[in-house]
Each structure stands twice: as structure tokens, then as C-alpha cells.
């Protein structure tokens, strides 16, 4: 599994902001190629690292990379949204740090056979966990036109969502759309010539939208933002890297709400809800990649790291 190599984004910034204690318990909820995790594990002595990933291929590759630290690492095949259950099963009442990198890993994108890429012909799959039942082919060929339009517009911010959704529905009436390049062809056919000349690949936004829907990526982020603070020990830190404005909004709002505490309307002269701040924000603005990192890894351009600490 050595071919699963993913360049870790904001690596130094994540390690610094997790404030790792050698005896602490840490969770990497998006293990990937274990770039972040290997750095966390290297800093532990009597501590423990719980590595979670929904992709069995990533989990196997990470296991190889983390072999030098196997005495302090536990790997779990699960979705980070199920972190509360994972920790309960391991009898861990609280952790000192949680890291999530919400980007799709480069090996997933680059492995044409998995159907994430609009550059290689493959079955329409896009599952991060090949044990899940929902595939991109099902979304494309069975979801109603209005729902297709909604996900293309909302998840992909695709301004030609109505035209693309209509084109998909017209094409599938004749025969199911089976492959990635068939779908690319349908997307291209729905867009005006000016849009096809843009620098960005015409199918990029639509593929992103369908991938998010197949893997319920936003639902997973919403769930972990409800659970994460409860899973932290006092002083524990939550560090999340996002690559998409919708994910970043969920993370930003979740952290801000936890830092604010009070939910009373601004018109109330005094607080009556009694809710106290549960976290403090480590950085009010998101941490972004340096120019030096961007030279080595252009995919880091849209990455934003937000960090908070449990009070």
C-alpha cells in the first residue's frame, strides 16, 4: 500500500496548535496517509493516538507508516462522525486533542478507478468507504432533477446547475450514465461555450457536489461539531482543516457558538439562558498555508485551519 502517499497540509501549524503532551490522548479522525498522525505519534511517550478513517485503503497504508509507533497507536475503520461511539468502545472518556483534515486525499483523487476524477474514465463510484451502499451512479441516474439541481448548486456552487441537472435527466432517459467520462460529456453539453473556455475544468464543481452527496460529507461535519467539545478533556484542543466554504462555515459557526455560550437575543438586557462559553478560540481568523507550502503543494491553496480549546 506504499502507493497511498498524501502530502499533509498545514502540517507544522497543526502540530503546533494541538499543543501535544507526551502523555496525552489524541484522535486523528481523518487518518489518510498518516502524515499528521506520524508526527503526533512521534511526540508521544506514554500517550496514545487513535487513528480513524473510513477508507480501508488509507487505513492499511497508515498502518504501515505508523509501525514504528505501534505501541501507542490504535487504528479504527470508521467515519469521524462516529467518534463518540469509537471512543466509548475503547473506554476512553475524554481526549486531549482532535484533528480533522476534511480534504479528499490525493490518492483518492488520483486513483482513476475510484471514480473521483473527471480526468480518467472509470465507473461512477466516488465512495470513500467501499463498504457504503450509495454510489455516484445511483445519484446521477435515480435522484430527481430538482434534487440534482440543489446539490450541484449548493455543494458545487455550480451556476449552471439547472442546465446540467436537466441534461443529466435527458441523457439517462435513453440509457444509464455509467462512467465518469460519460458524465463529463453530459456536463459539457449543458454549458455555454464561454464556460467551457474557463481555466477550471467544466466538470470540477459538479464532481465535487456529487462526491459530497455520496459521502454525506457535510452531515458528518455537522455531527462532529455537535459532539467534539464533549469528547475533549479540559484544555484539550480541536483542530480542523477545511477546503470548502460550506464545510468552513459549519466549523466556524460551531466553534463560535461554543465560544460564545449565551444564546439570548441581543435585545435581552441580561442573560437568562445561563449558557457559558465552552471553548476559547485559539485564532480568531483561520490559519492558511505559507507561500513556501503552496509552491510544494498547490492543492493547499484553499485550506483553512481553525482551532479552539476546551475551557
C-alpha positions as CSV (number, residue, x, y, z in Angstrom):
1,X,0.0,0.0,0.0
2,X,3.0,2.3,-0.3
3,X,1.4,4.0,-3.3
4,X,-1.0,5.7,-0.9
5,X,1.1,8.9,-0.4
6,X,-0.7,12.1,0.6
7,X,1.0,15.4,1.2
8,X,-0.1,16.6,4.6
9,X,-1.5,20.2,4.5
10,X,-0.6,22.7,7.2
11,X,1.4,20.0,9.0
12,X,3.6,22.3,11.2
13,X,0.7,24.5,12.1
14,X,-1.5,21.5,13.1
15,X,1.2,20.0,15.3
16,X,2.0,23.4,16.9
17,X,-1.7,24.2,17.6
18,X,-2.5,20.7,19.0
19,X,-0.1,21.5,21.8
20,X,0.8,17.8,22.2
21,X,1.6,16.4,25.6
22,X,3.8,13.2,25.6
23,X,1.2,11.5,27.9
24,X,-1.9,12.8,26.2
25,X,-4.6,11.0,24.2
26,X,-5.2,12.3,20.6
27,X,-7.5,11.5,17.8
28,X,-6.8,11.9,14.1
29,X,-10.3,11.4,12.7
30,X,-9.1,11.6,9.0
31,X,-6.0,9.4,9.1
32,X,-5.3,9.3,5.4
33,X,-1.7,8.6,4.7
34,X,-0.8,9.3,8.4
35,X,1.3,12.4,7.6
36,X,-0.2,14.3,10.5
37,X,-0.5,11.2,12.7
38,X,3.1,10.1,12.4
39,X,4.2,13.5,13.7
40,X,1.7,13.2,16.6
41,X,2.8,9.7,17.5
42,X,6.4,10.7,17.4
43,X,5.8,13.2,20.2
44,X,4.1,10.7,22.5
45,X,5.7,8.6,25.2
46,X,3.0,7.1,27.5
47,X,0.3,8.8,25.4
48,X,-2.0,7.3,22.8
49,X,-3.1,8.1,19.3
50,X,-6.5,6.9,17.9
51,X,-6.4,7.0,14.1
52,X,-9.8,6.8,12.3
53,X,-10.5,6.6,8.6
54,X,-13.5,5.4,6.6
55,X,-11.3,4.3,3.7
56,X,-9.8,0.8,4.2
57,X,-7.0,1.5,1.7
58,X,-5.9,4.6,3.6
59,X,-6.1,2.7,6.9
60,X,-3.9,-0.1,5.6
61,X,-1.3,2.4,4.3
62,X,-1.4,4.3,7.5
63,X,-0.8,1.2,9.5
64,X,2.5,0.6,7.5
65,X,3.6,4.2,8.1
66,X,2.8,4.1,11.8
67,X,4.6,0.7,12.5
68,X,7.5,2.4,14.4
69,X,4.9,3.7,16.9
70,X,2.5,0.7,17.1
71,X,2.9,0.5,20.9
72,X,1.0,3.8,21.2
73,X,-1.4,3.8,18.2
74,X,-4.9,2.3,17.7
75,X,-6.4,2.2,14.2
76,X,-10.2,2.1,13.7
77,X,-12.2,1.7,10.5
78,X,-15.0,4.2,10.9
79,X,-16.3,7.6,9.9
80,X,-15.0,10.5,12.1
81,X,-18.7,11.5,12.6
82,X,-18.9,8.3,14.8
83,X,-16.0,9.4,17.0
84,X,-18.1,9.4,20.2
85,X,-19.0,5.7,19.6
86,X,-15.4,4.8,18.7
87,X,-14.1,6.3,21.9
88,X,-16.9,4.7,24.0
89,X,-16.0,1.3,22.5
90,X,-12.3,1.9,23.5
91,X,-13.4,3.0,27.0
92,X,-11.8,6.4,26.6
93,X,-13.9,9.1,28.4
94,X,-12.0,12.1,27.0
95,X,-9.1,13.1,24.8
96,X,-6.6,15.9,24.8
97,X,-6.8,16.7,21.1
98,X,-8.8,16.0,17.9
99,X,-7.5,16.7,14.4
100,X,-9.6,16.6,11.3
101,X,-8.4,17.2,7.7
102,X,-11.6,17.4,5.7
103,X,-9.9,17.4,2.3
104,X,-10.2,14.4,-0.1
105,X,-6.8,12.8,0.0
106,X,-4.7,13.0,-3.2
107,X,-4.5,9.2,-3.7
108,X,-8.3,9.0,-3.7
109,X,-8.5,11.8,-6.3
110,X,-5.6,10.3,-8.3
111,X,-6.8,6.7,-8.4
112,X,-8.9,6.9,-11.5
113,X,-10.6,3.6,-10.8
114,X,-12.4,5.0,-7.8
115,X,-14.4,7.5,-9.9
116,X,-13.5,10.7,-8.1
117,X,-11.6,12.1,-11.1
118,X,-13.1,13.8,-14.1
119,X,-9.8,13.2,-15.9
120,X,-9.9,9.4,-16.1
121,X,-12.6,7.0,-17.3
122,X,-14.0,4.8,-14.5
123,X,-17.3,3.6,-13.1
124,X,-19.3,6.3,-11.4
125,X,-18.4,5.4,-7.8
126,X,-16.9,8.1,-5.6
127,X,-17.3,6.2,-2.3
128,X,-14.7,7.0,0.3
129,X,-15.7,3.8,2.1
130,X,-16.2,1.0,-0.4
131,X,-18.5,-0.8,2.1
132,X,-21.1,2.0,1.8
133,X,-24.0,1.3,-0.5
134,X,-24.6,4.7,-2.1
135,X,-22.6,5.3,-5.3
136,X,-22.4,8.3,-7.6
137,X,-24.1,6.2,-10.3
138,X,-27.2,6.0,-8.1
139,X,-27.2,9.7,-7.5
140,X,-26.7,10.5,-11.2
141,X,-29.3,8.0,-12.5
142,X,-32.1,8.0,-10.0
143,X,-32.2,11.2,-8.0
144,X,-34.9,13.6,-9.1
145,X,-34.0,16.6,-11.3
146,X,-34.7,19.1,-8.5
147,X,-32.5,17.3,-6.1
148,X,-29.7,17.1,-8.6
149,X,-30.0,20.8,-9.2
150,X,-30.0,21.5,-5.5
151,X,-26.8,19.6,-4.8
152,X,-25.0,20.9,-7.8
153,X,-25.8,24.5,-6.8
154,X,-25.4,24.1,-3.1
155,X,-22.4,21.7,-2.8
156,X,-20.7,22.7,-6.0
157,X,-21.7,26.3,-6.3
158,X,-22.3,25.5,-9.9
159,X,-24.1,28.4,-11.6
160,X,-25.2,26.1,-14.5
161,X,-26.8,23.7,-12.1
162,X,-30.3,23.8,-13.7
163,X,-29.0,23.2,-17.2
164,X,-26.7,20.4,-16.0
165,X,-29.4,18.6,-14.0
166,X,-31.8,18.8,-16.9
167,X,-29.1,17.4,-19.3
168,X,-28.4,14.5,-16.9
169,X,-32.1,13.6,-16.8
170,X,-32.5,13.8,-20.5
171,X,-29.5,11.6,-21.1
172,X,-30.4,8.9,-18.6
173,X,-33.9,8.5,-20.2
174,X,-32.1,6.8,-23.1
175,X,-29.6,4.8,-21.1
176,X,-28.0,5.0,-17.6
177,X,-24.9,7.1,-17.3
178,X,-22.2,4.6,-16.2
179,X,-18.8,6.2,-16.3
180,X,-17.0,9.4,-15.3
181,X,-16.2,10.5,-18.8
182,X,-19.8,9.9,-19.9
183,X,-20.9,12.3,-17.1
184,X,-18.2,14.8,-18.1
185,X,-19.7,14.7,-21.7
186,X,-23.2,15.4,-20.4
187,X,-21.9,18.3,-18.2
188,X,-20.0,19.8,-21.1
189,X,-23.1,19.6,-23.3
190,X,-25.1,21.7,-20.9
191,X,-22.7,24.6,-20.6
192,X,-22.3,27.6,-22.8
193,X,-19.0,27.9,-24.9
194,X,-17.7,30.7,-22.7
195,X,-17.9,28.5,-19.6
196,X,-16.0,25.7,-21.4
197,X,-13.2,28.1,-22.1
198,X,-12.6,28.9,-18.4
199,X,-9.4,27.8,-16.7
200,X,-11.2,25.5,-14.3
201,X,-12.3,22.1,-15.8
202,X,-16.0,22.4,-16.6
203,X,-16.9,19.2,-14.6
204,X,-14.9,20.1,-11.4
205,X,-17.8,21.7,-9.5
206,X,-20.3,19.1,-10.4
207,X,-18.0,16.2,-9.5
208,X,-17.3,17.9,-6.1
209,X,-21.0,18.3,-5.5
210,X,-21.8,14.6,-6.3
211,X,-18.9,13.4,-4.2
212,X,-20.1,15.4,-1.2
213,X,-23.6,14.0,-1.6
214,X,-22.4,10.4,-2.0
215,X,-20.3,10.6,1.2
216,X,-22.7,12.8,3.2
217,X,-19.6,15.0,3.9
218,X,-21.5,18.0,5.3
219,X,-23.7,15.8,7.5
220,X,-20.6,14.3,9.0
221,X,-19.1,17.7,9.8
222,X,-22.3,18.9,11.4
223,X,-22.4,15.8,13.6
224,X,-18.8,16.1,14.8
225,X,-19.3,19.8,15.6
226,X,-22.1,18.8,17.9
227,X,-20.1,16.1,19.6
228,X,-16.4,17.2,19.6
229,X,-16.4,19.6,22.6
230,X,-17.9,16.9,24.8
231,X,-15.2,14.5,23.8
232,X,-12.3,16.8,24.8
233,X,-10.8,16.9,28.3
234,X,-10.5,20.4,29.8
235,X,-7.6,22.1,28.0
236,X,-8.0,19.8,25.0
237,X,-7.9,21.2,21.5
238,X,-9.9,20.7,18.4
239,X,-8.1,21.5,15.1
240,X,-10.0,21.2,11.8
241,X,-8.7,21.9,8.2
242,X,-11.4,22.7,5.6
243,X,-11.1,23.1,1.9
244,X,-14.7,24.1,1.0
245,X,-16.6,27.2,2.0
246,X,-19.6,25.1,3.2
247,X,-17.6,23.0,5.5
248,X,-15.7,26.0,6.8
249,X,-18.9,27.8,7.6
250,X,-20.1,24.8,9.7
251,X,-16.8,24.6,11.6
252,X,-16.6,28.4,12.1
253,X,-20.1,28.7,13.3
254,X,-19.8,25.6,15.6
255,X,-16.6,26.9,17.2
256,X,-18.0,30.5,17.5
257,X,-21.2,29.2,19.2
258,X,-19.2,27.1,21.7
259,X,-17.0,30.1,22.4
260,X,-19.9,32.5,22.9
261,X,-22.0,30.4,25.2
262,X,-25.0,32.7,25.7
263,X,-27.8,32.2,23.1
264,X,-30.1,35.0,24.3
265,X,-31.3,37.5,21.7
266,X,-29.2,40.7,21.6
267,X,-32.3,42.7,22.8
268,X,-32.2,41.0,26.2
269,X,-30.6,43.3,28.9
270,X,-29.2,40.3,30.8
271,X,-28.5,36.7,30.0
272,X,-31.4,34.3,31.0
273,X,-30.2,31.2,29.2
274,X,-27.3,30.6,31.6
275,X,-25.1,29.1,28.9
276,X,-21.4,29.6,29.5
277,X,-18.6,29.6,26.9
278,X,-17.3,26.0,26.5
279,X,-14.2,26.8,24.4
280,X,-11.8,29.7,23.6
281,X,-10.8,30.3,20.1
282,X,-7.0,29.9,19.6
283,X,-7.1,32.0,16.5
284,X,-10.0,34.3,15.5
285,X,-9.0,34.1,11.8
286,X,-8.3,30.8,10.0
287,X,-4.7,29.8,9.6
288,X,-3.7,29.4,6.0
289,X,-0.7,27.9,4.1
290,X,2.5,29.8,3.6
291,X,3.7,30.7,0.2
292,X,6.5,28.2,0.7
293,X,4.0,25.4,1.3
294,X,1.9,26.4,-1.7
295,X,5.0,26.1,-4.0
296,X,5.3,22.5,-3.0
297,X,1.6,21.7,-2.7
298,X,-0.8,23.9,-4.8
299,X,-3.8,21.8,-3.5
300,X,-3.2,23.6,-0.1
301,X,-4.4,26.9,-1.6
302,X,-7.9,26.7,-0.3
303,X,-7.0,25.1,3.1
304,X,-8.1,26.8,6.3
305,X,-7.2,25.6,9.8
306,X,-9.4,26.6,12.8
307,X,-8.5,25.7,16.3
308,X,-10.3,26.0,19.7
309,X,-9.5,24.9,23.2
310,X,-12.0,23.5,25.7
311,X,-12.3,25.6,28.9
